[in-house]
């Protein structure tokens, strides 16, 4: 007596193939989205790190230049609640036999509009930043031998969270604070600055530095 064996179906139907193809497409899309998000996160973190590095380097240079500055030589003397976005100062280099203090030439540190920018509330050079500024150092200020060096670019005209409205918007004690700001309280000079770096897309990230140093009388 012969035994009949039922043949097994081989291969996939078109419906099954379509389902498999759909699942593979969904999986690949999910992997692509994860990679894109991960790449954007890395780029954003890199931009934040770059902004922090630039701001820190600027602050170190500013503090180094201001080290040994005398309170008596500050112009303007930034004692008001508004502080100042520039400062001119001198350092004592010695004393004569008659007891007269010998002063260095003047040095100026100031926030200035970037090339192609004016402080008019618009992005004049079309790079995505409004009222973009730079931080400028000038040795021998006011003399024919004046030497100017740009310490940093892409500083905001206003410190993050601030606008020109006669108020302390970000609550740190300075009214209408600029992207570079100095304020004196007694013989302590407080220095703040912020810089910006392009992040993901056309977005910009910023980093703020806040430090202080003791002035000489």
Number of C-alpha atoms within 10 A of each C-alpha: 3 4 5 6 6 6 6 6 6 6 8 9 8 9 9 11 12 12 11 12 12 12 12 12 12 12 12 12 12 12 12 12 12 12 12 12 12 12 13 15 14 14 16 20 15 16 21 20 16 20 24 21 14 20 25 19 14 21 24 13 13 16 15 11 17 22 14 18 22 18 20 13 18 17 15 13 18 20 14 12 17 19 24 24 24 21 22 20 24 22 23 16 11 12 11 8 7 6 8 9 13 13 16 14 16 19 23 21 24 19 25 22 19 19 11 11 19 17 15 9 12 14 16 18 15 10 10 14 22 20 23 29 25 21 25 18 22 17 18 16 18 13 10 7 9 13 13 15 11 15 18 18 21 23 28 24 26 22 23 18 11 20 17 13 9 13 16 18 18 15 10 8 14 22 20 23 30 26 24 29 25 25 23 22 12 11 13 14 19 17 21 20 27 27 31 23 22 21 21 17 9 9 11 17 18 22 21 18 17 14 13 15 17 18 18 15 12
